[in-house]
Amino acid sequence: MVTQDFTAQTKELIDNLKGVCTSYGLGNDGNEFKIITQVFLYKFMNDKFGYEVKQLEPKLAAAESWEKK
């Protein structure tokens, strides 16, 4: 069930990124793939970093905004 939610959210993220690229004139362009890939990888790495930091420092996991702490 969690995997299905993750898959649906990932597809929604990619569709939203494609919509942004299309609205700025980059739809069906070779650079569209590069932009979507880079943004997707940035988000993945950012989420992974946040998860790892919260595992190392439990008080950050309890904080309302771990970035500000």
HTML snippet that shows the backbone in 3Dmol.js (N, CA, C, O; Angstrom):
<script src="https://3Dmol.org/build/3Dmol-min.js"></script>
<div id="view" style="width:600px;height:400px;position:relative"></div>
<script>
const pdb = `
ATOM      1  N   MET A   1       0.823  -1.189   0.000  1.00  0.00           N
ATOM      2  CA  MET A   1       0.000   0.000   0.000  1.00  0.00           C
ATOM      3  C   MET A   1       0.870   1.258   0.000  1.00  0.00           C
ATOM      4  O   MET A   1       0.587   2.208  -0.729  1.00  0.00           O
ATOM      5  N   VAL A   2       1.919   1.266   0.808  1.00  0.00           N
ATOM      6  CA  VAL A   2       2.814   2.414   0.855  1.00  0.00           C
ATOM      7  C   VAL A   2       3.537   2.575  -0.475  1.00  0.00           C
ATOM      8  O   VAL A   2       3.746   3.695  -0.941  1.00  0.00           O
ATOM      9  N   THR A   3       3.919   1.453  -1.089  1.00  0.00           N
ATOM     10  CA  THR A   3       4.606   1.504  -2.374  1.00  0.00           C
ATOM     11  C   THR A   3       3.713   2.104  -3.442  1.00  0.00           C
ATOM     12  O   THR A   3       4.187   2.857  -4.293  1.00  0.00           O
ATOM     13  N   GLN A   4       2.434   1.784  -3.412  1.00  0.00           N
ATOM     14  CA  GLN A   4       1.499   2.333  -4.388  1.00  0.00           C
ATOM     15  C   GLN A   4       1.353   3.834  -4.203  1.00  0.00           C
ATOM     16  O   GLN A   4       1.300   4.576  -5.184  1.00  0.00           O
ATOM     17  N   ASP A   5       1.287   4.291  -2.952  1.00  0.00           N
ATOM     18  CA  ASP A   5       1.203   5.724  -2.692  1.00  0.00           C
ATOM     19  C   ASP A   5       2.454   6.430  -3.179  1.00  0.00           C
ATOM     20  O   ASP A   5       2.377   7.501  -3.782  1.00  0.00           O
ATOM     21  N   PHE A   6       3.614   5.827  -2.915  1.00  0.00           N
ATOM     22  CA  PHE A   6       4.871   6.417  -3.350  1.00  0.00           C
ATOM     23  C   PHE A   6       4.933   6.493  -4.872  1.00  0.00           C
ATOM     24  O   PHE A   6       5.380   7.496  -5.428  1.00  0.00           O
ATOM     25  N   THR A   7       4.489   5.445  -5.538  1.00  0.00           N
ATOM     26  CA  THR A   7       4.488   5.420  -6.996  1.00  0.00           C
ATOM     27  C   THR A   7       3.549   6.485  -7.546  1.00  0.00           C
ATOM     28  O   THR A   7       3.897   7.178  -8.501  1.00  0.00           O
ATOM     29  N   ALA A   8       2.375   6.625  -6.964  1.00  0.00           N
ATOM     30  CA  ALA A   8       1.411   7.631  -7.424  1.00  0.00           C
ATOM     31  C   ALA A   8       1.952   9.042  -7.198  1.00  0.00           C
ATOM     32  O   ALA A   8       1.803   9.907  -8.060  1.00  0.00           O
ATOM     33  N   GLN A   9       2.578   9.279  -6.048  1.00  0.00           N
ATOM     34  CA  GLN A   9       3.146  10.598  -5.767  1.00  0.00           C
ATOM     35  C   GLN A   9       4.298  10.916  -6.708  1.00  0.00           C
ATOM     36  O   GLN A   9       4.456  12.062  -7.130  1.00  0.00           O
ATOM     37  N   THR A  10       5.102   9.916  -7.040  1.00  0.00           N
ATOM     38  CA  THR A  10       6.218  10.118  -7.958  1.00  0.00           C
ATOM     39  C   THR A  10       5.707  10.463  -9.349  1.00  0.00           C
ATOM     40  O   THR A  10       6.221  11.378  -9.992  1.00  0.00           O
ATOM     41  N   LYS A  11       4.704   9.739  -9.814  1.00  0.00           N
ATOM     42  CA  LYS A  11       4.123  10.030 -11.133  1.00  0.00           C
ATOM     43  C   LYS A  11       3.484  11.412 -11.163  1.00  0.00           C
ATOM     44  O   LYS A  11       3.571  12.117 -12.168  1.00  0.00           O
ATOM     45  N   GLU A  12       2.840  11.802 -10.060  1.00  0.00           N
ATOM     46  CA  GLU A  12       2.236  13.124  -9.979  1.00  0.00           C
ATOM     47  C   GLU A  12       3.312  14.215 -10.021  1.00  0.00           C
ATOM     48  O   GLU A  12       3.132  15.239 -10.679  1.00  0.00           O
ATOM     49  N   LEU A  13       4.422  13.997  -9.322  1.00  0.00           N
ATOM     50  CA  LEU A  13       5.531  14.948  -9.336  1.00  0.00           C
ATOM     51  C   LEU A  13       6.084  15.117 -10.748  1.00  0.00           C
ATOM     52  O   LEU A  13       6.325  16.239 -11.194  1.00  0.00           O
ATOM     53  N   ILE A  14       6.284  14.008 -11.446  1.00  0.00           N
ATOM     54  CA  ILE A  14       6.811  14.066 -12.816  1.00  0.00           C
ATOM     55  C   ILE A  14       5.826  14.763 -13.741  1.00  0.00           C
ATOM     56  O   ILE A  14       6.234  15.560 -14.586  1.00  0.00           O
ATOM     57  N   ASP A  15       4.541  14.479 -13.598  1.00  0.00           N
ATOM     58  CA  ASP A  15       3.531  15.142 -14.429  1.00  0.00           C
ATOM     59  C   ASP A  15       3.510  16.648 -14.171  1.00  0.00           C
ATOM     60  O   ASP A  15       3.384  17.440 -15.106  1.00  0.00           O
ATOM     61  N   ASN A  16       3.634  17.043 -12.899  1.00  0.00           N
ATOM     62  CA  ASN A  16       3.670  18.472 -12.572  1.00  0.00           C
ATOM     63  C   ASN A  16       4.910  19.145 -13.165  1.00  0.00           C
ATOM     64  O   ASN A  16       4.832  20.267 -13.665  1.00  0.00           O
ATOM     65  N   LEU A  17       6.044  18.461 -13.109  1.00  0.00           N
ATOM     66  CA  LEU A  17       7.265  19.018 -13.694  1.00  0.00           C
ATOM     67  C   LEU A  17       7.139  19.145 -15.213  1.00  0.00           C
ATOM     68  O   LEU A  17       7.609  20.120 -15.799  1.00  0.00           O
ATOM     69  N   LYS A  18       6.503  18.156 -15.847  1.00  0.00           N
ATOM     70  CA  LYS A  18       6.271  18.241 -17.290  1.00  0.00           C
ATOM     71  C   LYS A  18       5.363  19.413 -17.625  1.00  0.00           C
ATOM     72  O   LYS A  18       5.563  20.094 -18.631  1.00  0.00           O
ATOM     73  N   GLY A  19       4.359  19.648 -16.779  1.00  0.00           N
ATOM     74  CA  GLY A  19       3.464  20.782 -16.983  1.00  0.00           C
ATOM     75  C   GLY A  19       4.201  22.109 -16.885  1.00  0.00           C
ATOM     76  O   GLY A  19       3.953  23.023 -17.672  1.00  0.00           O
ATOM     77  N   VAL A  20       5.100  22.211 -15.926  1.00  0.00           N
ATOM     78  CA  VAL A  20       5.886  23.444 -15.786  1.00  0.00           C
ATOM     79  C   VAL A  20       6.779  23.640 -17.002  1.00  0.00           C
ATOM     80  O   VAL A  20       6.877  24.748 -17.529  1.00  0.00           O
ATOM     81  N   CYS A  21       7.429  22.572 -17.451  1.00  0.00           N
ATOM     82  CA  CYS A  21       8.292  22.671 -18.637  1.00  0.00           C
ATOM     83  C   CYS A  21       7.494  23.085 -19.862  1.00  0.00           C
ATOM     84  O   CYS A  21       7.954  23.903 -20.659  1.00  0.00           O
ATOM     85  N   THR A  22       6.310  22.529 -20.014  1.00  0.00           N
ATOM     86  CA  THR A  22       5.465  22.865 -21.164  1.00  0.00           C
ATOM     87  C   THR A  22       5.025  24.318 -21.112  1.00  0.00           C
ATOM     88  O   THR A  22       5.013  25.000 -22.137  1.00  0.00           O
ATOM     89  N   SER A  23       4.663  24.800 -19.929  1.00  0.00           N
ATOM     90  CA  SER A  23       4.187  26.180 -19.820  1.00  0.00           C
ATOM     91  C   SER A  23       5.300  27.194 -20.089  1.00  0.00           C
ATOM     92  O   SER A  23       5.018  28.342 -20.433  1.00  0.00           O
ATOM     93  N   TYR A  24       6.560  26.783 -19.936  1.00  0.00           N
ATOM     94  CA  TYR A  24       7.679  27.681 -20.218  1.00  0.00           C
ATOM     95  C   TYR A  24       8.335  27.387 -21.562  1.00  0.00           C
ATOM     96  O   TYR A  24       9.442  27.853 -21.833  1.00  0.00           O
ATOM     97  N   GLY A  25       7.657  26.620 -22.394  1.00  0.00           N
ATOM     98  CA  GLY A  25       8.130  26.401 -23.753  1.00  0.00           C
ATOM     99  C   GLY A  25       9.185  25.324 -23.910  1.00  0.00           C
ATOM    100  O   GLY A  25       9.874  25.284 -24.929  1.00  0.00           O
ATOM    101  N   LEU A  26       9.325  24.460 -22.938  1.00  0.00           N
ATOM    102  CA  LEU A  26      10.330  23.402 -23.033  1.00  0.00           C
ATOM    103  C   LEU A  26       9.706  22.025 -23.242  1.00  0.00           C
ATOM    104  O   LEU A  26      10.393  21.008 -23.149  1.00  0.00           O
ATOM    105  N   GLY A  27       8.406  21.994 -23.524  1.00  0.00           N
ATOM    106  CA  GLY A  27       7.728  20.723 -23.726  1.00  0.00           C
ATOM    107  C   GLY A  27       8.240  20.013 -24.965  1.00  0.00           C
ATOM    108  O   GLY A  27       8.490  20.648 -25.990  1.00  0.00           O
ATOM    109  N   ASN A  28       8.399  18.694 -24.875  1.00  0.00           N
ATOM    110  CA  ASN A  28       8.886  17.857 -25.978  1.00  0.00           C
ATOM    111  C   ASN A  28      10.240  18.331 -26.501  1.00  0.00           C
ATOM    112  O   ASN A  28      10.528  18.241 -27.695  1.00  0.00           O
ATOM    113  N   ASP A  29      11.047  18.826 -25.604  1.00  0.00           N
ATOM    114  CA  ASP A  29      12.396  19.287 -25.937  1.00  0.00           C
ATOM    115  C   ASP A  29      13.384  18.331 -25.268  1.00  0.00           C
ATOM    116  O   ASP A  29      13.051  17.672 -24.283  1.00  0.00           O
ATOM    117  N   GLY A  30      14.574  18.264 -25.798  1.00  0.00           N
ATOM    118  CA  GLY A  30      15.586  17.403 -25.209  1.00  0.00           C
ATOM    119  C   GLY A  30      15.972  17.822 -23.808  1.00  0.00           C
ATOM    120  O   GLY A  30      16.363  16.989 -22.991  1.00  0.00           O
ATOM    121  N   ASN A  31      15.864  19.106 -23.529  1.00  0.00           N
ATOM    122  CA  ASN A  31      16.231  19.602 -22.206  1.00  0.00           C
ATOM    123  C   ASN A  31      15.157  19.316 -21.163  1.00  0.00           C
ATOM    124  O   ASN A  31      15.433  19.364 -19.964  1.00  0.00           O
ATOM    125  N   GLU A  32      13.948  19.024 -21.600  1.00  0.00           N
ATOM    126  CA  GLU A  32      12.880  18.709 -20.652  1.00  0.00           C
ATOM    127  C   GLU A  32      13.275  17.500 -19.798  1.00  0.00           C
ATOM    128  O   GLU A  32      13.083  17.509 -18.582  1.00  0.00           O
ATOM    129  N   PHE A  33      13.813  16.485 -20.420  1.00  0.00           N
ATOM    130  CA  PHE A  33      14.241  15.286 -19.697  1.00  0.00           C
ATOM    131  C   PHE A  33      15.324  15.626 -18.686  1.00  0.00           C
ATOM    132  O   PHE A  33      15.296  15.137 -17.557  1.00  0.00           O
ATOM    133  N   LYS A  34      16.281  16.461 -19.085  1.00  0.00           N
ATOM    134  CA  LYS A  34      17.361  16.847 -18.175  1.00  0.00           C
ATOM    135  C   LYS A  34      16.826  17.603 -16.963  1.00  0.00           C
ATOM    136  O   LYS A  34      17.240  17.351 -15.831  1.00  0.00           O
ATOM    137  N   ILE A  35      15.910  18.525 -17.208  1.00  0.00           N
ATOM    138  CA  ILE A  35      15.353  19.336 -16.120  1.00  0.00           C
ATOM    139  C   ILE A  35      14.584  18.460 -15.146  1.00  0.00           C
ATOM    140  O   ILE A  35      14.767  18.571 -13.934  1.00  0.00           O
ATOM    141  N   ILE A  36      13.730  17.595 -15.661  1.00  0.00           N
ATOM    142  CA  ILE A  36      12.927  16.725 -14.797  1.00  0.00           C
ATOM    143  C   ILE A  36      13.821  15.792 -13.997  1.00  0.00           C
ATOM    144  O   ILE A  36      13.594  15.583 -12.805  1.00  0.00           O
ATOM    145  N   THR A  37      14.831  15.232 -14.640  1.00  0.00           N
ATOM    146  CA  THR A  37      15.743  14.321 -13.951  1.00  0.00           C
ATOM    147  C   THR A  37      16.507  15.036 -12.847  1.00  0.00           C
ATOM    148  O   THR A  37      16.636  14.504 -11.745  1.00  0.00           O
ATOM    149  N   GLN A  38      17.014  16.230 -13.125  1.00  0.00           N
ATOM    150  CA  GLN A  38      17.788  16.956 -12.128  1.00  0.00           C
ATOM    151  C   GLN A  38      16.935  17.384 -10.941  1.00  0.00           C
ATOM    152  O   GLN A  38      17.379  17.289  -9.797  1.00  0.00           O
ATOM    153  N   VAL A  39      15.723  17.851 -11.196  1.00  0.00           N
ATOM    154  CA  VAL A  39      14.847  18.254 -10.099  1.00  0.00           C
ATOM    155  C   VAL A  39      14.440  17.047  -9.270  1.00  0.00           C
ATOM    156  O   VAL A  39      14.421  17.111  -8.040  1.00  0.00           O
ATOM    157  N   PHE A  40      14.117  15.957  -9.935  1.00  0.00           N
ATOM    158  CA  PHE A  40      13.718  14.748  -9.228  1.00  0.00           C
ATOM    159  C   PHE A  40      14.864  14.223  -8.364  1.00  0.00           C
ATOM    160  O   PHE A  40      14.643  13.851  -7.212  1.00  0.00           O
ATOM    161  N   LEU A  41      16.068  14.189  -8.895  1.00  0.00           N
ATOM    162  CA  LEU A  41      17.216  13.719  -8.122  1.00  0.00           C
ATOM    163  C   LEU A  41      17.546  14.657  -6.965  1.00  0.00           C
ATOM    164  O   LEU A  41      17.938  14.201  -5.891  1.00  0.00           O
ATOM    165  N   TYR A  42      17.391  15.973  -7.178  1.00  0.00           N
ATOM    166  CA  TYR A  42      17.621  16.927  -6.100  1.00  0.00           C
ATOM    167  C   TYR A  42      16.647  16.670  -4.954  1.00  0.00           C
ATOM    168  O   TYR A  42      17.048  16.653  -3.790  1.00  0.00           O
ATOM    169  N   LYS A  43      15.366  16.471  -5.278  1.00  0.00           N
ATOM    170  CA  LYS A  43      14.374  16.212  -4.242  1.00  0.00           C
ATOM    171  C   LYS A  43      14.681  14.910  -3.514  1.00  0.00           C
ATOM    172  O   LYS A  43      14.578  14.843  -2.290  1.00  0.00           O
ATOM    173  N   PHE A  44      15.054  13.885  -4.254  1.00  0.00           N
ATOM    174  CA  PHE A  44      15.382  12.607  -3.633  1.00  0.00           C
ATOM    175  C   PHE A  44      16.556  12.756  -2.674  1.00  0.00           C
ATOM    176  O   PHE A  44      16.502  12.265  -1.546  1.00  0.00           O
ATOM    177  N   MET A  45      17.612  13.426  -3.112  1.00  0.00           N
ATOM    178  CA  MET A  45      18.795  13.587  -2.262  1.00  0.00           C
ATOM    179  C   MET A  45      18.476  14.442  -1.034  1.00  0.00           C
ATOM    180  O   MET A  45      18.973  14.164   0.058  1.00  0.00           O
ATOM    181  N   ASN A  46      17.660  15.469  -1.201  1.00  0.00           N
ATOM    182  CA  ASN A  46      17.283  16.325  -0.088  1.00  0.00           C
ATOM    183  C   ASN A  46      16.471  15.541   0.941  1.00  0.00           C
ATOM    184  O   ASN A  46      16.711  15.667   2.142  1.00  0.00           O
ATOM    185  N   ASP A  47      15.522  14.739   0.487  1.00  0.00           N
ATOM    186  CA  ASP A  47      14.726  13.926   1.403  1.00  0.00           C
ATOM    187  C   ASP A  47      15.580  12.884   2.109  1.00  0.00           C
ATOM    188  O   ASP A  47      15.404  12.632   3.301  1.00  0.00           O
ATOM    189  N   LYS A  48      16.495  12.286   1.380  1.00  0.00           N
ATOM    190  CA  LYS A  48      17.388  11.272   1.960  1.00  0.00           C
ATOM    191  C   LYS A  48      18.283  11.914   3.024  1.00  0.00           C
ATOM    192  O   LYS A  48      18.493  11.333   4.088  1.00  0.00           O
ATOM    193  N   PHE A  49      18.804  13.097   2.743  1.00  0.00           N
ATOM    194  CA  PHE A  49      19.646  13.799   3.712  1.00  0.00           C
ATOM    195  C   PHE A  49      18.852  14.111   4.976  1.00  0.00           C
ATOM    196  O   PHE A  49      19.339  13.893   6.085  1.00  0.00           O
ATOM    197  N   GLY A  50      17.637  14.617   4.815  1.00  0.00           N
ATOM    198  CA  GLY A  50      16.800  14.919   5.971  1.00  0.00           C
ATOM    199  C   GLY A  50      16.526  13.692   6.812  1.00  0.00           C
ATOM    200  O   GLY A  50      16.550  13.763   8.040  1.00  0.00           O
ATOM    201  N   TYR A  51      16.268  12.576   6.172  1.00  0.00           N
ATOM    202  CA  TYR A  51      16.016  11.322   6.892  1.00  0.00           C
ATOM    203  C   TYR A  51      17.244  10.898   7.690  1.00  0.00           C
ATOM    204  O   TYR A  51      17.138  10.532   8.861  1.00  0.00           O
ATOM    205  N   GLU A  52      18.407  10.949   7.049  1.00  0.00           N
ATOM    206  CA  GLU A  52      19.637  10.520   7.725  1.00  0.00           C
ATOM    207  C   GLU A  52      19.996  11.437   8.887  1.00  0.00           C
ATOM    208  O   GLU A  52      20.444  10.957   9.928  1.00  0.00           O
ATOM    209  N   VAL A  53      19.813  12.730   8.732  1.00  0.00           N
ATOM    210  CA  VAL A  53      20.122  13.678   9.805  1.00  0.00           C
ATOM    211  C   VAL A  53      19.208  13.435  10.999  1.00  0.00           C
ATOM    212  O   VAL A  53      19.647  13.488  12.148  1.00  0.00           O
ATOM    213  N   LYS A  54      17.939  13.169  10.719  1.00  0.00           N
ATOM    214  CA  LYS A  54      16.997  12.899  11.812  1.00  0.00           C
ATOM    215  C   LYS A  54      17.330  11.596  12.533  1.00  0.00           C
ATOM    216  O   LYS A  54      17.064  11.469  13.728  1.00  0.00           O
ATOM    217  N   GLN A  55      17.901  10.638  11.830  1.00  0.00           N
ATOM    218  CA  GLN A  55      18.306   9.386  12.468  1.00  0.00           C
ATOM    219  C   GLN A  55      19.511   9.596  13.380  1.00  0.00           C
ATOM    220  O   GLN A  55      19.615   8.963  14.430  1.00  0.00           O
ATOM    221  N   LEU A  56      20.418  10.480  12.982  1.00  0.00           N
ATOM    222  CA  LEU A  56      21.611  10.743  13.780  1.00  0.00           C
ATOM    223  C   LEU A  56      21.322  11.609  14.998  1.00  0.00           C
ATOM    224  O   LEU A  56      21.942  11.438  16.048  1.00  0.00           O
ATOM    225  N   GLU A  57      20.393  12.527  14.861  1.00  0.00           N
ATOM    226  CA  GLU A  57      20.086  13.479  15.917  1.00  0.00           C
ATOM    227  C   GLU A  57      18.588  13.442  16.216  1.00  0.00           C
ATOM    228  O   GLU A  57      17.813  14.117  15.540  1.00  0.00           O
ATOM    229  N   PRO A  58      18.169  12.669  17.211  1.00  0.00           N
ATOM    230  CA  PRO A  58      16.734  12.505  17.491  1.00  0.00           C
ATOM    231  C   PRO A  58      16.003  13.802  17.828  1.00  0.00           C
ATOM    232  O   PRO A  58      14.806  13.914  17.566  1.00  0.00           O
ATOM    233  N   LYS A  59      16.698  14.784  18.404  1.00  0.00           N
ATOM    234  CA  LYS A  59      16.003  16.033  18.734  1.00  0.00           C
ATOM    235  C   LYS A  59      15.599  16.798  17.469  1.00  0.00           C
ATOM    236  O   LYS A  59      14.659  17.592  17.501  1.00  0.00           O
ATOM    237  N   LEU A  60      16.294  16.566  16.373  1.00  0.00           N
ATOM    238  CA  LEU A  60      15.883  17.182  15.105  1.00  0.00           C
ATOM    239  C   LEU A  60      14.610  16.542  14.573  1.00  0.00           C
ATOM    240  O   LEU A  60      13.792  17.214  13.946  1.00  0.00           O
ATOM    241  N   ALA A  61      14.439  15.264  14.816  1.00  0.00           N
ATOM    242  CA  ALA A  61      13.226  14.574  14.361  1.00  0.00           C
ATOM    243  C   ALA A  61      12.002  15.099  15.097  1.00  0.00           C
ATOM    244  O   ALA A  61      10.908  15.132  14.534  1.00  0.00           O
ATOM    245  N   ALA A  62      12.176  15.510  16.346  1.00  0.00           N
ATOM    246  CA  ALA A  62      11.067  16.018  17.137  1.00  0.00           C
ATOM    247  C   ALA A  62      10.787  17.486  16.864  1.00  0.00           C
ATOM    248  O   ALA A  62       9.714  17.980  17.212  1.00  0.00           O
ATOM    249  N   ALA A  63      11.715  18.185  16.257  1.00  0.00           N
ATOM    250  CA  ALA A  63      11.545  19.613  16.000  1.00  0.00           C
ATOM    251  C   ALA A  63      10.499  19.848  14.924  1.00  0.00           C
ATOM    252  O   ALA A  63      10.299  19.014  14.041  1.00  0.00           O
ATOM    253  N   GLU A  64       9.841  20.982  15.008  1.00  0.00           N
ATOM    254  CA  GLU A  64       8.810  21.333  14.019  1.00  0.00           C
ATOM    255  C   GLU A  64       9.453  21.553  12.663  1.00  0.00           C
ATOM    256  O   GLU A  64       8.919  21.109  11.647  1.00  0.00           O
ATOM    257  N   SER A  65      10.592  22.233  12.629  1.00  0.00           N
ATOM    258  CA  SER A  65      11.315  22.482  11.385  1.00  0.00           C
ATOM    259  C   SER A  65      12.782  22.099  11.604  1.00  0.00           C
ATOM    260  O   SER A  65      13.541  22.854  12.211  1.00  0.00           O
ATOM    261  N   TRP A  66      13.167  20.943  11.116  1.00  0.00           N
ATOM    262  CA  TRP A  66      14.538  20.472  11.367  1.00  0.00           C
ATOM    263  C   TRP A  66      15.570  21.322  10.639  1.00  0.00           C
ATOM    264  O   TRP A  66      16.726  21.376  11.058  1.00  0.00           O
ATOM    265  N   GLU A  67      15.173  21.990   9.553  1.00  0.00           N
ATOM    266  CA  GLU A  67      16.118  22.835   8.821  1.00  0.00           C
ATOM    267  C   GLU A  67      16.546  24.042   9.657  1.00  0.00           C
ATOM    268  O   GLU A  67      17.707  24.447   9.608  1.00  0.00           O
ATOM    269  N   LYS A  68      15.628  24.610  10.414  1.00  0.00           N
ATOM    270  CA  LYS A  68      15.941  25.786  11.225  1.00  0.00           C
ATOM    271  C   LYS A  68      16.771  25.426  12.451  1.00  0.00           C
ATOM    272  O   LYS A  68      17.589  26.222  12.912  1.00  0.00           O
ATOM    273  N   LYS A  69      16.554  24.210  12.981  1.00  0.00           N
ATOM    274  CA  LYS A  69      17.307  23.762  14.150  1.00  0.00           C
ATOM    275  C   LYS A  69      18.750  23.562  13.775  1.00  0.00           C
ATOM    276  O   LYS A  69      19.560  23.185  14.621  1.00  0.00           O
TER     277      LYS A  69
END
`;
const viewer = $3Dmol.createViewer("view");
viewer.addModel(pdb, "pdb");
viewer.setStyle({}, {cartoon: {color: "spectrum"}});
viewer.zoomTo();
viewer.render();
</script>
